Amino acid sequence: MDRITLDHMEFYGYHGCLEAERRQGQSFFVDTVLYLDLQPAGKQDDLTKTVNYAEVFTKIRAIVEGKPVNLIETVAERIAGMILQEYPLIAKVEITVHKPAAPIPGKFQDVSVTIARERK
C-alpha cells in the first residue's frame, strides 16, 4: 500500500497528568503515516484522488493544540479517529506522538506512543 508521511510536526500543547504540565505546556511532535492508493492521483495528476496533507496538518494541529488530555495515547487516538472519519480514501493510519519533555526523573531523549488503526 502507498503512503503519505508527515514527520516530526511540532505543536505546543498542555497535555499531561501533572498540574505543571497543564499550566506550562510543552512541545509535542507527531509523525503520521497515511496508507492509501496513490496510483489514481499520480496517473491523473488530480488532488481529489489523494489527500491534501496541508489540510491534514492543520487538523492535527487543532487536536494537539486544543483541549488538554492526560495521556498522549488519547492524543494519538483522537488524531487517528479524525483522519479515518474525515478522509475516506485512507485505509490505515499510523500515528506517533512524541513527548520529549515528559516529567521523568532521569536522562532520556524521547518518550513516544505509536498506534495503528485501520478502516473497518
Number of C-alpha atoms within 10 A of each C-alpha: 9 11 15 18 14 16 13 14 15 14 16 14 23 23 27 20 13 11 11 11 18 16 12 10 17 17 17 23 17 25 17 26 17 25 18 18 17 16 12 13 14 12 9 10 11 10 11 11 16 19 18 12 13 10 10 19 14 10 15 23 18 14 17 26 17 14 11 19 16 14 12 22 16 15 24 26 17 15 25 23 15 15 21 19 11 10 14 11 18 20 17 19 23 18 24 23 25 22 20 16 15 17 13 9 6 5 6 10 8 10 14 15 16 16 14 14 15 13 12 6
